[in-house]
Amino acid sequence: MIDNSKLISTIIIKGVLENTSPFVIGTGKGDIIDIEIIKDEIGNPYIPATSFVGALRHHISKNFKEEDKEIWEYFWGSKNRNQENTFDVQSHFMVSDLKIMDNPKEDLITVRDGVAIDEKKGIAKEKAKYDYEIVNKDLEFEFKAEIKIRENFKDKEIEILKILKTILTELEAGKAQFGAFTTKGFGRFNLKNVRILKFDFPKDGVNYLKFLQHEYLPEDKLDLSKIDILPKKDNTDCIINAYFSIKSSLIISSYTTDPDEPDKVHIKYNGKEVLTGTSLKGAIRSRAFKIVNTLCKNNQEENDDLKKLFGWADTENKEKTKYKSRIIIDESKVKNVIEKEQTRIKIDRFTGGTISGALFQSKPLWHNDENVQLKIKIKDAKDWEIGLLLLVLKDLWNEDLPIGGEKNIGRGILKGKNIEIEYKGKKHIIGKSTNDDETNKIVVNDSDKQILEGFVEEFSKKVRDWDVR
């Protein structure tokens, strides 16, 4: 009797996975930190295979079509417990935990803090401050995976390789994200130095054992250049790249324990000034809700459409429903700014004099020749959602939406330079007037203007729908 499930080939994939942004894969709440990074036995951060494969499968299934259900389940595995005459299928794609490679740099982990904002008042919520660890970027992790080919699937090896080619293409392009805070620009990785080996059994059995003992490495690797990737699903994502300058000064506060440093400095990452995705997204979300509530007759704090767009979770655990944000805002560097310390005092509102002992220093970023980029992605975007984001960007452009801290003394105001919107294969440009007398005037060509106004009109229709509910 022939065993149709016997192993006839093994495909080995090796490479280096580099995180091009910080990432957070946590163990939950720690003794001191609210979110602690998961670490291996010697204290280095690593990426568990369960987290990696789960996020990878979700990314591929969301963006590519499943051509053959049987091959899909053979590759990824499946559970069919609620279906009659079906069996659980074990995954034939196996990935090892991704451990950090030799000689890592010393500063592997940084602690950041965050705070939840009350959308009605625009201020921090009571007892809503939290601290979390992040894994610094530009670290290299060893990527090792295997695919088992069995006798009963040897005629469908091409279909299996198509899934593999799709995975590698997406990882090499840095399109998949892993871990927490992915909607705030975290968890981006890039796969490089990929090598694919194939061992056919029984003829390569001895060489395979030598390979496992690090005594043999085939010179020829498996060539996937003639293998197609899976067909893509229709993409309705909207990508917005907005470019601004700082009108006066900007500070997203970071507190230091260094006695020689000022009381407050602008947050840095790897020694470079950054605009964090958490701060940008918090400001944009707050303004979007304010716009909706201004236009609507009835309050929209419990609006499911907005919850599904910006994400929502019940922190009081009264409801089980949760929505992951479909808006992703990347962390961005702020280049060519001047960092200068400023001494401030606190005023007694009753006497009008200074308060004794209330002298403090802050070190904001000051306008020079900087370029501040905001990269926003709306997954599975709808026209009305783009319209809402355009109104938020308009407030940023018109210096009406400050970012960061110390807004009460004029910090955080941005000045618009250029906005590029990519949607359904077309790019729309919003420029700035070169006339000195019209410094904030928006310049848009007629065709783009009609399309962009159409997005805002769709948002207006949505507002009218909410009002009649």
C-alpha positions in Angstrom: 0.0 0.0 0.0 1.4 3.4 -1.0 1.5 6.1 1.7 0.3 9.3 0.0 1.2 11.4 3.1 4.9 10.5 3.2 7.4 13.4 3.0 9.0 13.8 -0.4 10.6 17.3 -0.2 11.6 19.9 2.3 12.1 23.6 1.4 14.3 25.7 3.7 14.1 29.5 3.7 16.7 31.5 5.5 17.2 35.3 5.7 17.5 38.3 7.9 14.5 40.3 9.1 15.3 43.9 10.1 12.9 46.1 11.9 12.7 49.4 10.1 10.6 51.0 12.8 10.2 50.3 16.5 8.0 47.4 17.5 6.1 46.2 20.5 5.4 42.5 21.2 4.6 42.4 24.9 4.0 40.0 27.7 1.4 42.1 29.3 1.5 44.4 32.3 4.8 44.3 34.3 5.6 45.3 37.9 6.7 48.8 36.9 6.0 49.1 33.1 2.4 48.8 31.8 3.6 46.9 28.7 6.8 44.9 28.9 8.6 43.5 25.8 8.8 39.7 25.6 12.4 38.6 26.0 14.4 35.4 25.6 16.3 33.5 28.3 19.3 36.0 28.2 17.1 39.2 28.2 17.1 40.0 24.5 13.8 40.8 22.7 12.6 38.3 20.2 9.6 37.7 17.9 7.5 34.6 18.8 6.7 32.5 15.8 3.0 32.4 16.8 2.8 36.2 16.7 4.7 36.4 13.4 2.8 33.7 11.5 -0.6 34.8 12.7 0.0 38.4 11.6 1.6 37.2 8.3 -1.4 34.9 7.5 -3.8 37.8 8.2 -1.9 40.1 5.9 -1.7 37.7 3.0 -5.4 36.6 3.3 -6.5 40.2 3.4 -4.6 41.4 0.4 -4.5 38.4 -1.9 -7.0 35.9 -3.3 -7.2 32.4 -2.1 -7.0 30.4 -5.4 -7.2 26.9 -4.0 -8.8 26.3 -0.6 -7.2 22.9 -0.2 -3.7 24.2 -0.9 -4.3 27.2 1.4 -5.3 25.0 4.3 -2.4 22.6 3.6 0.0 25.6 3.7 -1.4 27.5 6.7 -3.4 24.8 8.6 -7.0 25.0 9.5 -9.6 24.0 12.2 -12.9 22.6 11.1 -14.4 21.5 14.4 -17.9 22.7 13.6 -18.1 21.1 10.2 -19.1 17.5 9.5 -16.9 15.2 7.5 -13.9 17.5 7.8 -10.6 17.2 9.6 -8.2 19.6 11.2 -5.2 20.2 8.9 -1.7 20.8 10.3 0.2 23.7 8.9 3.1 22.7 6.6 4.7 26.1 6.8 6.8 26.1 9.9 8.7 29.2 11.3 11.1 29.3 14.1 11.1 32.0 16.8 13.0 35.0 15.4 16.0 35.6 17.7 18.2 38.6 17.5 21.5 38.0 15.6 25.0 38.1 17.1 26.5 41.3 18.5 23.4 43.4 18.9 23.8 47.0 19.9 23.4 47.9 23.6 20.3 50.1 23.5 17.8 47.5 22.4 14.8 48.7 24.4 13.4 52.2 25.2 10.6 53.2 27.5 7.9 55.6 26.3 4.9 57.0 27.9 1.4 57.8 26.6 -1.8 59.3 27.8 -5.5 58.9 26.7 -7.2 62.1 25.6 -10.8 63.0 26.5 -12.3 63.6 23.1 -15.0 66.0 24.5 -12.6 68.2 26.5 -9.4 67.7 24.6 -7.4 67.1 27.8 -5.9 64.0 29.4 -8.3 61.6 31.0 -8.0 61.0 34.7 -5.6 58.2 35.6 -5.0 57.4 31.9 -1.2 57.7 31.7 0.7 54.6 30.8 4.3 53.5 30.2 5.4 51.0 27.6 8.6 49.4 26.3 9.5 49.5 22.6 12.2 47.6 20.7 14.5 50.0 18.9 14.7 49.9 15.1 17.5 48.7 12.9 18.0 45.4 14.7 18.5 42.1 12.7 16.6 38.9 13.5 17.4 35.5 12.1 14.5 34.2 9.8 14.2 30.5 9.4 11.2 28.6 7.9 10.4 25.3 6.3 7.8 24.0 4.0 7.0 20.2 3.9 5.9 18.7 0.6 4.1 15.4 0.9 3.3 12.7 -1.7 -0.4 13.6 -2.1 0.5 17.3 -2.9 3.5 16.8 -5.2 1.5 17.8 -8.3 0.5 21.1 -6.6 4.0 22.2 -5.7 3.7 25.3 -8.0 0.6 26.5 -6.1 2.5 26.1 -2.8 5.5 28.0 -4.2 3.1 30.8 -5.3 2.1 31.4 -1.7 5.7 31.3 -0.6 6.7 33.8 -3.4 3.8 36.1 -2.2 5.0 36.0 1.4 8.7 36.7 0.5 7.6 39.5 -1.9 5.6 41.2 0.8 8.2 40.8 3.5 11.0 42.1 1.2 8.9 45.2 0.4 8.2 45.8 4.1 4.5 45.7 3.7 3.5 43.4 6.5 3.5 44.7 10.1 3.8 42.8 13.4 3.1 43.4 17.0 1.1 46.2 18.8 0.6 49.8 17.8 0.8 49.0 14.1 -1.8 51.7 13.4 0.7 54.2 14.9 3.5 53.3 12.6 5.1 50.5 14.7 6.1 47.0 13.6 7.5 47.5 10.1 10.1 44.9 9.0 12.1 44.3 5.9 13.4 40.8 4.8 16.8 40.6 3.2 19.6 38.1 2.3 17.0 35.5 1.4 18.3 32.0 0.5 15.9 29.1 -0.5 17.1 25.5 -0.5 15.3 22.4 -1.5 16.0 18.8 -0.5 14.2 15.9 -2.3 13.9 12.6 -0.6 15.3 10.0 -0.6 18.2 11.2 -2.8 19.1 14.2 -0.7 18.5 12.6 2.7 22.2 12.4 3.6 22.9 16.0 2.6 19.8 17.1 4.5 21.1 15.6 7.7 24.5 17.2 7.1 22.8 20.5 6.5 21.0 20.2 9.9 24.4 19.5 11.5 25.9 22.7 9.7 28.2 20.5 7.7 26.8 21.1 4.3 25.3 24.0 2.4 24.1 23.5 -1.2 25.6 25.9 -3.7 22.4 26.1 -5.8 19.3 27.7 -4.3 15.7 27.3 -5.4 14.9 29.9 -8.0 11.4 31.5 -7.7 11.9 34.1 -10.5 9.5 32.3 -12.8 6.8 31.7 -10.1 3.9 34.1 -10.0 2.5 35.6 -6.8 -1.1 35.2 -5.8 -3.6 37.5 -7.5 -4.2 40.7 -5.5 -7.6 41.7 -4.1 -9.0 45.0 -5.2 -7.2 47.7 -3.2 -9.2 50.7 -1.9 -6.5 51.9 0.5 -5.9 55.7 0.5 -2.4 57.0 1.1 -1.9 60.6 2.2 1.6 62.2 2.3 1.3 65.7 3.8 4.3 68.0 4.2 4.5 70.9 6.6 6.9 73.3 8.3 6.8 74.6 11.9 5.4 78.1 12.3 7.3 78.9 15.5 8.1 76.0 17.8 7.1 72.4 18.6 7.5 70.1 21.6 6.3 66.6 22.2 7.5 66.3 25.8 9.9 63.7 27.0 11.2 63.8 30.5 14.8 63.0 31.4 16.6 61.9 34.6 19.8 63.7 33.4 20.3 66.6 35.9 22.1 68.6 33.1 19.1 68.4 30.8 16.1 70.8 30.9 12.9 69.7 32.6 11.2 69.0 29.3 12.8 68.1 25.9 11.3 67.1 22.6 11.1 63.3 22.2 14.0 61.7 20.3 14.5 58.3 18.8 18.1 57.1 18.1 19.2 60.7 18.8 16.9 62.2 16.1 13.9 64.4 16.7 10.6 62.6 15.7 6.9 63.2 15.5 5.4 60.1 17.1 2.5 58.3 15.5 0.7 58.3 18.9 0.7 62.1 19.2 -0.3 62.7 15.6 -3.1 60.2 15.7 -4.4 61.5 19.0 -4.7 65.0 17.6 -6.2 64.0 14.3 -8.8 61.7 16.0 -9.8 64.4 18.5 -10.2 67.0 15.7 -12.2 64.6 13.5 -14.7 63.9 16.3 -14.9 67.7 17.0 -15.7 68.3 13.3 -18.4 65.6 13.3 -20.0 66.9 16.5 -20.0 70.4 15.3 -21.9 69.5 12.1 -24.2 67.0 13.7 -27.3 68.0 15.7 -26.9 65.0 18.0 -23.7 63.9 19.8 -21.7 61.3 17.9 -19.4 59.9 20.6 -21.0 56.5 20.2 -21.0 56.5 16.4 -20.1 53.0 15.2 -18.8 54.4 11.8 -16.2 56.6 13.6 -15.3 53.8 16.0 -14.6 51.4 13.1 -12.5 54.1 11.4 -10.4 55.2 14.3 -10.6 52.1 16.4 -12.3 51.5 19.7 -12.1 49.3 22.8 -14.2 49.4 25.9 -11.7 50.1 28.7 -14.4 49.5 31.3 -15.1 46.0 30.0 -18.8 46.6 29.7 -18.9 45.5 26.1 -17.0 42.7 24.2 -17.0 44.6 20.9 -13.6 46.0 19.7 -12.6 47.7 16.5 -9.0 47.9 15.2 -8.3 51.3 13.7 -8.2 51.4 9.9 -6.1 54.6 10.0 -2.3 54.1 10.2 -0.1 57.1 10.9 3.6 56.6 10.7 6.2 58.0 13.1 8.3 60.6 11.2 11.6 62.3 11.6 11.8 66.1 11.9 14.9 67.3 10.0 16.8 70.6 9.9 15.3 72.1 13.0 17.0 74.2 15.7 16.8 72.8 19.3 17.0 75.7 21.8 16.4 75.9 25.5 13.9 78.3 26.9 13.4 79.3 30.6 9.9 79.9 31.8 8.2 80.9 35.0 4.7 80.3 36.5 2.4 83.2 37.2 0.1 83.6 40.2 -3.2 84.4 38.7 -4.4 86.2 41.8 -1.4 88.6 42.4 0.0 88.6 38.8 3.4 87.9 40.2 5.7 84.9 39.8 5.3 81.8 42.0 8.3 81.1 44.1 10.2 77.9 43.0 8.2 77.6 39.8 11.1 78.3 37.4 11.5 75.5 34.8 13.2 74.9 31.4 11.9 73.4 28.2 13.8 72.6 25.0 11.5 72.7 22.0 12.2 72.6 18.3 12.3 75.9 16.6 11.5 76.8 13.0 14.5 76.8 10.6 14.4 75.0 7.3 12.6 71.8 8.4 10.3 69.4 6.6 7.7 67.7 8.7 6.0 64.7 6.9 2.8 63.1 7.9 2.1 59.7 6.3 -1.4 58.6 6.7 -3.0 55.4 5.4 -6.7 54.6 5.5 -7.3 50.9 5.0 -10.3 50.0 2.8 -11.1 53.6 2.6 -14.6 55.0 1.8 -15.1 58.4 0.1 -16.6 60.0 3.1 -13.7 59.0 5.3 -11.3 60.7 2.9 -13.5 63.8 3.0 -13.3 63.8 6.9 -9.5 63.5 6.8 -9.3 66.3 4.2 -11.1 68.6 6.6 -8.7 67.7 9.4 -5.7 68.4 7.1 -7.3 71.7 6.2 -7.3 72.7 9.9 -3.6 71.7 10.1 -2.9 73.7 6.9 -4.7 76.8 8.2 -2.8 76.7 11.5 -5.9 75.8 13.5 -4.8 72.3 14.9 -1.7 72.4 17.1 0.4 69.2 17.7 2.2 68.3 20.9 2.5 70.2 24.2 2.5 73.8 25.4 -0.2 74.8 23.0 -1.3 77.5 25.3 1.8 79.5 24.4 1.6 79.0 20.7 3.7 75.9 20.2 2.8 73.1 17.8 1.4 75.1 14.9 2.2 73.7 11.5 2.2 75.5 8.1 1.1 73.6 5.0 3.5 73.0 2.1 2.2 70.1 0.0 -0.3 67.2 0.2 -0.3 64.1 -2.1 -3.4 61.8 -2.0 -3.2 58.4 -3.7 -6.5 56.5 -4.1 -7.7 53.9 -6.6 -4.7 54.3 -8.8 -4.9 58.1 -9.1 -2.8 60.8 -7.4 -4.2 64.2 -6.4 -2.0 67.1 -5.4 -2.7 70.0 -3.1 -0.1 72.7 -3.4 0.7 76.1 -1.9 0.5 79.5 -3.5 3.9 81.1 -4.4 2.4 84.5 -4.0 3.7 86.2 -0.8 0.3 87.8 -0.2 -1.5 84.5 -0.2 0.9 82.4 2.0 -1.7 79.9 3.1 -3.8 79.7 -0.1 -4.3 76.2 -1.4 -3.6 75.6 -5.1 -5.4 72.6 -6.8 -6.0 71.9 -10.5 -9.6 71.8 -11.7 -9.8 68.0 -12.1 -8.3 67.3 -8.7 -10.5 70.0 -7.1 -13.6 68.4 -8.4 -12.6 64.9 -7.0 -11.5 66.3 -3.6 -14.7 68.3 -3.2 -16.6 65.1 -4.1 -15.0 63.4 -1.1 -16.1 66.2 1.2 -19.6 66.1 -0.2 -19.8 62.4 0.5 -18.8 63.2 4.1 -21.6 65.8 4.2 -24.1 63.2 3.0 -22.9 60.9 5.8 -23.4 63.6 8.4 -27.0 64.1 7.2 -27.5 60.3 7.5 -26.3 60.4 11.1 -28.6 63.3 11.9 -31.7 61.4 10.9 -30.9 58.3 12.9 
